[in-house]
Structures are given as structure tokens and as C-alpha cells.
Amino acid sequence: LAKTTQPISMDSYEGQEVNITCSHNNIATNDYITWYQQFPSQGPRFIIQGYKTKVTNEVASLFIPADRKSSTLSLPRVSLSDTAVYYCLVGDPVYNFNKFYFGSGTKLNVKP
Amino acid sequence: DARVTQTPRHKVTEMGQEVTMRCQPILGHNTVFWYRQTMMQGLELLAYFRNRAPLDDSGMPKDRFSAEMPDATLATLKIQPSEPRDSAVYFCASGLSGLLYIQYFGAGTRLSVL
């Protein structure tokens, strides 16, 4: 099971770029890296998914080094509304033999 | 805007009563997941269906919990009898096989068992 490790919490200020790193030393060849965002009293929301190098969408960027043992979610110019818990998941998106493990996530607190 | 619909949003019940939670997955999705979230345990997977067949329910207490998909538009999670330790937020999510990690979550059912 490709367990993940993330910081428990992070603080930032509005307008800053935030980088949240996730460690996944036991990632398997077919595993992808997926990030979710959860606001209070809501279900998690898919943000981004990647396999290697860099992926970017309208919400975030995901950086994955060559060894794939870690990944970094980058949120550009955060606002107060980005205050949420961010989860990193690792697993095979087609033949998942691992449980979907959300872990504790990283609680991001954006200050004015 | 397609979304996963869960009912009820809130449920307060007494210990020993049966609780049924319902989920309408996004039309066309063939995978359905049930999760439970508490402050202590975080988000835990309870059950996972593909094409209405249960593929993994190892996270579910078998003696009191049951999950079914009577048809492609309805998934149910039942607790009988309920206990105070079942108090949590229960989320349903749906998606497509082959994209297992891209799941669309409902707003959840907040259950309080007194």
C-alpha cells in the first residue's frame, strides 16, 4: 500500500503561492497521484491528477520529480476561499488493489 | 451541472433504530463509493461498487452495516441497529472505472445517534 505523508497544517497569506508536498516512497509503477480539496461541511473535490513531470489546470499545478517518491501541489496566489484540507492519494486508477486512503490531509489556513 | 445527490442531509436517531441513507450517483457513472468521516478517524472507505456489484466492503462493520445498489440510479447504506459510535458524516461518491481516483462526492449525510 502506497501510504502518503503530508504536513498536518500550513499557514499562508492572501496572494501568496502555496506549495504542499506529499511523500509516497512506496509508489508503484502503475500508480497515479491525485489531490483533493475539502471545505468544511462539504465532500472532497477532485483538484488534479498526474503520473510524472508537471500537470497544470485552472486550479493548481502538480509537480512530480523523476523518482516519483514525492509530489508537490502548487496553488498560485491563494485567497481566503482556498482555506481547506488538501489530501494526497496514490494508487492505480484502473486496477486498484489498494484501499482509497485519504490520510489526515494538510489543513491550509489562508490569512488576510 | 451533474452532481451526486445524498438524502437525507441530516439525520438524528436513537440508538437501536434503523438508518437508511440514499445516494443518486451521476448519470453514466459506473462506480459508487461510500465513505465515513469522523474527527478521530478521518475519511474511511466503507464500500465500493462497480456496475452495481460490490467489489470491496471490507471497511464496513458487517454485523450492522449493509450497502446495496438496487439499480444504477440508487445506492443505499443501511445501519441496523444504529449505535452512538456510528455518529459521523457519510459521503457517497461516484465515478468511472478506469478513473478510480477521480471521484465526485455528494454533500454528505450527517448522522447523529443518541
HADDOCK unambig.tbl for C-alpha pairs under 7 A between the chains (distance, minus, plus):
assign (segid A and resid 34 and name CA) (segid B and resid 101 and name CA) 6.69 0.50 0.50
assign (segid A and resid 42 and name CA) (segid B and resid 107 and name CA) 5.33 0.50 0.50
assign (segid A and resid 43 and name CA) (segid B and resid 91 and name CA) 6.77 0.50 0.50
assign (segid A and resid 43 and name CA) (segid B and resid 105 and name CA) 5.36 0.50 0.50
assign (segid A and resid 43 and name CA) (segid B and resid 106 and name CA) 5.92 0.50 0.50
assign (segid A and resid 43 and name CA) (segid B and resid 107 and name CA) 5.27 0.50 0.50
assign (segid A and resid 43 and name CA) (segid B and resid 108 and name CA) 6.46 0.50 0.50
assign (segid A and resid 44 and name CA) (segid B and resid 105 and name CA) 6.17 0.50 0.50
assign (segid A and resid 45 and name CA) (segid B and resid 104 and name CA) 6.70 0.50 0.50
assign (segid A and resid 45 and name CA) (segid B and resid 105 and name CA) 6.75 0.50 0.50
assign (segid A and resid 46 and name CA) (segid B and resid 102 and name CA) 6.26 0.50 0.50
assign (segid A and resid 46 and name CA) (segid B and resid 103 and name CA) 6.74 0.50 0.50
assign (segid A and resid 93 and name CA) (segid B and resid 98 and name CA) 5.68 0.50 0.50
assign (segid A and resid 93 and name CA) (segid B and resid 99 and name CA) 5.08 0.50 0.50
assign (segid A and resid 93 and name CA) (segid B and resid 100 and name CA) 4.68 0.50 0.50
assign (segid A and resid 93 and name CA) (segid B and resid 101 and name CA) 5.64 0.50 0.50
assign (segid A and resid 94 and name CA) (segid B and resid 97 and name CA) 6.62 0.50 0.50
assign (segid A and resid 94 and name CA) (segid B and resid 98 and name CA) 4.12 0.50 0.50
assign (segid A and resid 94 and name CA) (segid B and resid 99 and name CA) 6.20 0.50 0.50
assign (segid A and resid 94 and name CA) (segid B and resid 100 and name CA) 6.31 0.50 0.50
assign (segid A and resid 100 and name CA) (segid B and resid 45 and name CA) 6.58 0.50 0.50
assign (segid A and resid 102 and name CA) (segid B and resid 43 and name CA) 6.19 0.50 0.50
assign (segid A and resid 103 and name CA) (segid B and resid 42 and name CA) 6.96 0.50 0.50
assign (segid A and resid 104 and name CA) (segid B and resid 42 and name CA) 6.25 0.50 0.50
